[in-house]
Amino acid sequence: MPKITYVQQDGVAVTADALPLMTLMETALMGGVDGIVGTCGGICSCATCHVWVDGEWADRLAPPGAEEADMIEGLAHRRPESRLGCQVPVNEALDGLVVRVPPAE
């Protein structure tokens, strides 16, 4: 079971276990991560699951699709490592992934 570490806005790290077929957003919600809301339920329409992927992990993820890229483009706190957690499925290869929760939009 992959473990994902979320560094919350206050700097506190929370590590959560991801079940098969879960996304970064779902894992954060199940793990009680502050700052990840997932208002739209994972349909890529609200960006309340915005995270910054730590640099060493960015190349291990598939690039964002067009819809996700468009949503990220409109974010005030976007960075090159920005992703929407609802669009990133977790698998065993991501065990140990570290993401940061940016300030609320």
C-alpha positions as CSV (number, residue, x, y, z in Angstrom):
1,M,0.0,0.0,0.0
2,P,1.7,3.3,-1.1
3,K,2.3,5.9,1.5
4,I,1.9,9.6,0.4
5,T,3.1,12.4,2.6
6,Y,1.3,15.7,2.4
7,V,3.0,18.8,3.9
8,Q,0.1,21.0,5.0
9,Q,0.0,24.8,4.8
10,D,1.1,25.0,8.4
11,G,4.2,22.8,7.7
12,V,2.9,19.8,9.5
13,A,3.4,16.6,7.4
14,V,0.7,14.0,7.3
15,T,1.4,10.5,5.8
16,A,-1.6,8.6,4.4
17,D,-2.0,5.2,3.0
18,A,-3.5,5.0,-0.5
19,L,-5.8,2.1,-1.4
20,P,-5.7,0.7,-5.0
21,L,-7.3,3.0,-7.6
22,M,-7.3,6.0,-5.2
23,T,-6.2,9.5,-6.3
24,L,-4.0,11.9,-4.4
25,M,-7.2,13.8,-3.5
26,E,-9.0,10.8,-2.2
27,T,-6.0,9.7,-0.2
28,A,-5.7,13.2,1.3
29,L,-9.4,13.2,2.2
30,M,-9.2,9.8,3.8
31,G,-6.1,10.8,5.7
32,G,-7.6,14.0,7.1
33,V,-5.1,16.4,5.3
34,D,-6.0,20.0,6.0
35,G,-6.3,22.2,2.9
36,I,-7.5,19.5,0.5
37,V,-11.2,19.8,0.1
38,G,-12.2,18.1,-3.2
39,T,-15.4,20.1,-3.5
40,C,-16.3,18.8,-7.0
41,G,-15.8,15.2,-6.0
42,G,-12.9,14.6,-8.4
43,I,-14.3,15.7,-11.7
44,C,-11.6,18.3,-12.4
45,S,-13.8,21.4,-12.0
46,C,-12.9,23.2,-8.8
47,A,-9.1,22.9,-8.0
48,T,-9.7,22.5,-4.3
49,C,-7.3,19.6,-4.4
50,H,-4.4,21.6,-5.8
51,V,-1.0,20.3,-4.7
52,W,2.7,21.0,-5.5
53,V,4.5,17.7,-6.3
54,D,8.1,17.7,-4.9
55,G,10.6,18.0,-7.7
56,E,12.2,14.6,-7.5
57,W,8.7,13.0,-8.1
58,A,7.4,15.3,-10.9
59,D,9.0,13.2,-13.7
60,R,7.4,10.0,-12.4
61,L,3.9,11.3,-13.0
62,A,2.1,11.4,-16.4
63,P,1.8,15.0,-17.5
64,P,-1.5,16.8,-16.9
65,G,-4.2,16.4,-19.4
66,A,-5.7,19.4,-21.3
67,E,-8.6,19.9,-18.8
68,E,-6.3,19.7,-15.8
69,A,-3.7,22.1,-17.4
70,D,-6.5,24.6,-18.1
71,M,-7.7,24.5,-14.5
72,I,-4.1,24.9,-13.2
73,E,-3.5,27.9,-15.5
74,G,-6.2,29.8,-13.7
75,L,-4.7,29.3,-10.2
76,A,-3.1,32.1,-8.3
77,H,-0.6,29.9,-6.6
78,R,0.3,27.7,-9.6
79,R,3.9,26.5,-10.0
80,P,5.5,24.2,-12.6
81,E,5.0,21.3,-10.1
82,S,1.3,22.1,-9.6
83,R,-1.2,19.2,-10.1
84,L,-4.8,18.6,-9.2
85,G,-4.9,15.7,-6.8
86,C,-8.1,14.3,-8.3
87,Q,-6.2,13.8,-11.6
88,V,-3.3,11.8,-10.2
89,P,-3.9,8.1,-9.6
90,V,-1.7,6.6,-6.9
91,N,0.1,3.3,-7.6
92,E,2.9,1.4,-6.0
93,A,5.5,3.4,-7.9
94,L,4.5,6.5,-6.0
95,D,5.1,5.0,-2.6
96,G,6.9,7.7,-0.6
97,L,5.6,10.6,-2.8
98,V,5.7,14.0,-1.1
99,V,3.3,16.8,-2.0
100,R,2.7,20.2,-0.5
101,V,-0.6,21.8,0.0
102,P,-0.4,25.4,-1.3
103,P,-2.3,28.4,0.2
104,A,-6.0,28.4,-0.4
105,E,-7.1,30.1,-3.7
